[in-house]
Amino acid sequence: MFMATATLVAARENEAAKLESAVVTDIVWAAAMPDDDLEHVHAKTTSGRIELTFFHRTTSLDGALSAAAEICRRALNSSPTLAQWRIAVTPQLPDAMPGSGTVLA
């Protein structure tokens, strides 16, 4: 299993209301496709910022990062709730393991 993190931010300050983590998680799951091999997602929300952590059953780290990026794009493009949000930090390895190479969760 591979883990990737991503950050979404409100595109405009007046759209930066805090979203409930459960709502964001539901939106992400709705955007996920079977080929994304998403096993679990965690969302932490603050005003104007959403931190996402994805856990994938892909066969490679690159596959997990790519799937996480696609899920983020689909969620932003398909959800009216996230219409005024954008990807600020594209899916990457978690900060807790800089330079560690492959991250198995």
Stockholm file with secondary structure:
# STOCKHOLM 1.0

chainA/1-105         MFMATATLVAARENEAAKLESAVVTDIVWAAAMPDDDLEHVHAKTTSGRIELTFFHRTTSLDGALSAAAEICRRALNSSPTLAQWRIAVTPQLPDAMPGSGTVLA
#=GR chainA/1-105 SS CEEEEEEEEESSGGGCCCCCHHHHHHHHHHHCCGGGCEEEEEEEEETTEEEEEEEECCSSHHHHHHHHHHHHHHHHHHCGGGTTEEEEEEEECCTTSTTCCSCBC
#=GC SS_cons         CEEEEEEEEESSGGGCCCCCHHHHHHHHHHHCCGGGCEEEEEEEEETTEEEEEEEECCSSHHHHHHHHHHHHHHHHHHCGGGTTEEEEEEEECCTTSTTCCSCBC
//
